[in-house]
Amino acid sequence: MVTSVRSALTTAVPTLRETAEAAENVLEETIVRGRGAFDLQSVSVAYGSETVIADVTMGIPSQAVTALIGPSGCGKSTLLRCLNRMNDEIGNVRVSGTIALDGVDIMARGVDPVELRMRVGQVFQRPNPFPMSIYDNVAYGPRTQGIRHRDELDAIVEDALKRAALWDEVKGSLKKHAFDLSGGQQQRLCIARALATKPEVLLMDEPASALDPISTQQIEDTIAELKRSVTIVIVTHNMQQAARVSDQTAFMLRERLDEPAHLIEVGETRKMFTNPDDPRTEAYITGRFG
């Protein structure tokens, strides 16, 4: 009897240990998967004495695509730049309210904007590769982080180019000058360059507006793949694109030139495009203005 009990306990202990280790792994995975979430509370932006965005409150969920839509001049790009403090580089810009990334206010004293931009990368409207080789473009960020070992850089460059869906096209010509690539390839190279620092968030300001339909499709396919591991916020004027690629949509509007822009509505994309809560959202989405 005692032998049987001892045998049962001996069998149970590894099982309990394995169960605990499995639970810990699940917890760690949950923590990692939860990175890259933003919470904006009463965010306003002013250029000098002019308030251009007022009182934006919204959440940006982790590992999903949030689209910012609205007419030209409604503050979409300005709000996007708030998320990695790129507005700091413009000068004479004042941001108020709270912008929290993973629960930490990115505007707080002591937050290093350079380190923030490693965590929150950005891809601009027009491709802007550095005047250097494909390899050196992607390796630039890791090198600034102190990574010098060639094998480690090679692995980072390959991984980033694969995630940007460009590796198969350039793997035999990494020493080729970036300017020799097509426009769509250059934009995917810029995505790879941003991914090389392993950001939690990727900001995209109309990343396909200057591209042909085939390149646009490649960028959209890349976005769909990347959101499995990275939070994405995209500014777009293309309603079909917003409907195709995003999980959440936020509609911004500046109704009068003498008034700041406001967030009119934010919600799940499918609902926003089929049954929005605000008639102004429906009017914009259906093309009645903007």
C-alpha positions in Angstrom: 0.0 0.0 0.0 2.8 2.4 1.0 4.7 1.5 -2.1 1.7 2.2 -4.2 1.2 5.6 -2.7 4.9 6.5 -3.0 4.8 5.4 -6.6 1.7 7.5 -7.3 3.3 10.5 -5.7 6.5 10.0 -7.6 4.5 9.9 -10.8 2.4 12.9 -9.8 5.3 15.3 -9.0 6.8 15.5 -12.5 3.3 15.9 -13.8 2.6 18.8 -11.5 6.0 20.3 -12.3 5.2 19.9 -16.1 1.8 21.5 -15.5 3.4 24.5 -13.7 6.0 24.9 -16.4 3.3 24.8 -19.1 1.3 27.4 -17.2 4.4 29.6 -16.9 5.1 29.3 -20.6 1.5 30.2 -21.4 1.8 33.2 -19.1 5.1 34.3 -20.7 3.6 34.0 -24.2 0.5 36.0 -23.1 2.8 38.8 -21.8 4.8 38.9 -25.0 1.6 38.8 -27.1 0.2 41.6 -25.1 3.0 44.0 -26.0 2.5 47.0 -28.2 -0.9 48.3 -27.0 -1.6 52.0 -26.8 -4.0 53.9 -24.6 -4.7 57.5 -25.6 -6.5 59.7 -23.1 -7.7 63.3 -23.9 -4.8 63.8 -26.4 -4.6 67.2 -28.0 -2.0 68.7 -30.3 -1.2 72.3 -31.0 1.1 74.0 -33.5 2.1 77.2 -31.7 -1.2 78.8 -30.6 -3.4 76.7 -32.9 -4.9 73.5 -31.6 -5.2 71.1 -34.6 -6.4 68.0 -32.7 -8.5 68.0 -29.6 -9.4 65.5 -27.0 -8.7 62.1 -28.7 -9.4 59.2 -26.4 -9.0 55.7 -27.8 -7.2 52.4 -27.4 -5.0 50.7 -30.0 -5.0 46.9 -29.4 -1.9 44.8 -29.5 -1.1 42.7 -32.6 -3.9 44.1 -34.7 -4.2 46.7 -37.5 -5.8 50.0 -36.6 -6.6 52.3 -39.6 -6.8 56.1 -39.2 -9.2 57.5 -41.8 -10.6 60.9 -42.6 -10.3 63.8 -45.1 -7.0 65.6 -45.8 -6.1 68.0 -43.0 -7.9 66.2 -40.2 -4.8 65.3 -38.3 -4.3 61.6 -39.0 -0.6 61.9 -39.7 -0.1 64.3 -36.8 -1.8 61.8 -34.4 0.3 59.0 -35.9 3.5 60.9 -35.2 2.4 61.3 -31.6 2.8 57.6 -31.1 6.6 57.7 -31.5 7.1 61.4 -30.6 8.2 62.3 -34.1 6.4 65.6 -33.6 9.2 66.4 -31.2 11.4 66.9 -34.3 9.1 69.5 -35.9 9.4 72.1 -33.1 6.7 74.4 -31.8 4.4 71.4 -31.2 2.7 70.8 -27.9 1.1 67.5 -27.1 -1.2 67.2 -24.0 -3.0 64.3 -22.5 -1.7 60.8 -21.9 -0.3 58.4 -24.5 0.6 55.1 -22.8 2.4 52.3 -24.5 2.1 49.0 -22.5 0.9 51.1 -19.6 3.8 53.6 -19.6 3.3 57.3 -20.6 5.6 57.9 -23.5 5.5 61.7 -22.8 6.8 61.3 -19.3 10.1 62.7 -18.2 12.9 60.2 -18.6 11.5 58.5 -21.6 14.1 58.5 -24.4 12.6 59.3 -27.8 15.3 57.4 -29.6 14.7 54.2 -27.6 10.9 54.7 -28.1 11.4 54.8 -31.9 13.2 51.5 -31.7 10.1 50.1 -30.2 7.7 52.0 -32.4 9.1 52.0 -35.9 7.7 54.1 -38.8 7.3 53.7 -42.6 6.5 56.9 -44.5 4.4 57.7 -47.5 7.2 57.6 -50.0 10.0 55.0 -49.8 13.0 56.6 -48.2 15.9 54.0 -48.2 19.3 55.2 -47.1 21.8 55.8 -49.9 23.6 52.6 -49.3 23.3 48.9 -50.0 20.3 46.7 -49.3 22.2 44.9 -46.5 23.4 48.1 -44.9 19.9 49.6 -44.9 18.6 46.8 -42.9 21.6 46.5 -40.6 21.7 50.2 -39.9 19.4 50.0 -36.8 21.0 47.0 -35.2 24.4 48.5 -35.7 23.3 51.6 -33.8 22.2 49.3 -31.0 25.7 48.0 -30.8 25.4 44.8 -32.8 28.6 44.3 -34.7 29.1 40.5 -35.1 28.7 39.6 -38.8 26.8 36.3 -38.2 24.3 38.1 -35.9 23.8 40.9 -38.4 23.4 38.4 -41.2 20.6 36.6 -39.3 18.8 39.9 -38.5 19.0 41.1 -42.0 17.7 37.8 -43.4 14.8 37.6 -40.9 13.7 41.2 -41.4 13.8 40.9 -45.2 11.8 37.6 -45.0 9.2 39.3 -42.7 8.9 42.2 -45.2 8.4 39.6 -48.1 11.5 40.8 -49.9 14.2 38.2 -49.2 13.5 35.9 -52.1 13.8 38.9 -54.5 17.1 40.3 -53.1 18.9 37.4 -51.3 21.5 37.1 -54.2 22.1 40.9 -54.4 22.4 42.3 -50.9 25.3 44.5 -51.9 23.1 46.1 -54.6 22.4 49.8 -54.0 18.9 50.4 -52.5 18.1 53.0 -55.1 18.3 50.3 -57.8 15.2 48.6 -56.4 11.7 49.3 -57.7 9.4 51.6 -55.8 7.5 48.7 -54.2 10.7 46.9 -53.3 12.1 50.1 -51.8 9.0 50.4 -49.6 9.3 46.8 -48.4 13.0 47.5 -47.8 12.0 50.4 -45.5 9.6 48.0 -43.7 12.5 45.5 -43.3 14.7 48.3 -42.0 12.1 49.2 -39.4 11.6 45.6 -38.4 15.3 45.0 -37.9 15.2 46.7 -34.5 12.4 44.3 -33.5 9.7 46.9 -32.7 6.5 46.2 -30.9 4.6 48.7 -33.1 4.9 49.7 -36.7 3.4 53.0 -37.9 2.6 53.3 -41.6 1.7 56.7 -43.1 -0.1 55.9 -46.4 2.6 53.3 -47.3 1.1 52.3 -50.6 -0.2 55.7 -51.9 2.7 56.1 -54.4 2.7 52.5 -55.5 1.2 50.5 -58.4 -1.6 48.0 -57.7 0.7 45.0 -57.7 3.1 46.6 -55.2 0.1 47.8 -53.1 -1.1 44.2 -52.9 2.3 43.0 -51.8 2.4 45.7 -49.0 -1.1 44.7 -47.9 -0.2 41.0 -47.8 2.9 41.9 -45.7 0.7 43.9 -43.3 -1.6 40.8 -42.9 1.4 38.6 -42.0 3.1 41.1 -39.8 0.1 41.7 -37.5 0.7 38.3 -36.1 3.6 39.7 -34.1 3.5 43.5 -34.4 0.9 46.1 -33.7 0.3 48.2 -36.8 -1.3 51.6 -37.1 -1.9 52.8 -40.7 -3.0 56.1 -42.1 -4.9 55.7 -45.4 -7.2 57.6 -47.7 -8.2 54.4 -49.4 -11.4 53.2 -47.9 -11.1 49.8 -49.7 -7.7 49.4 -48.3 -8.8 50.2 -44.7 -11.6 47.7 -45.1 -9.2 45.0 -46.4 -6.3 45.3 -44.0 -7.6 46.7 -40.7 -9.2 45.2 -37.6 -10.1 48.5 -36.0 -10.9 51.9 -37.7 -10.8 55.4 -36.3 -12.5 58.2 -38.2 -11.2 61.7 -37.7 -12.8 64.9 -38.9 -12.1 68.6 -38.9 -15.6 70.1 -39.6 -14.5 73.7 -39.8 -11.2 75.3 -40.6 -11.3 77.4 -37.4 -11.8 74.4 -35.2 -9.5 71.5 -34.3 -10.0 67.9 -35.6 -11.8 65.4 -33.4 -12.1 61.7 -33.3 -15.7 61.0 -34.4 -15.8 57.3 -34.0 -13.6 54.3 -33.4 -14.6 50.7 -33.6 -14.3 47.3 -35.2 -13.7 47.8 -38.9 -16.5 45.5 -40.2 -19.1 47.3 -38.1 -17.7 50.8 -39.0 -18.1 50.0 -42.7 -21.5 48.4 -42.5 -23.3 50.0 -39.6 -21.4 53.0 -38.1 -22.8 54.8 -35.1 -22.3 58.3 -36.4 -24.0 59.6 -39.7 -20.8 61.6 -40.5 -18.8 58.3 -40.5 -21.3 56.8 -43.0 -21.2 59.9 -45.1 -17.5 59.8 -45.4 -17.1 56.1 -46.0 -19.8 56.1 -48.7 -18.0 59.0 -50.5 -20.5 61.8 -49.8 -17.7 64.1 -48.8 -13.9 64.1 -48.3 
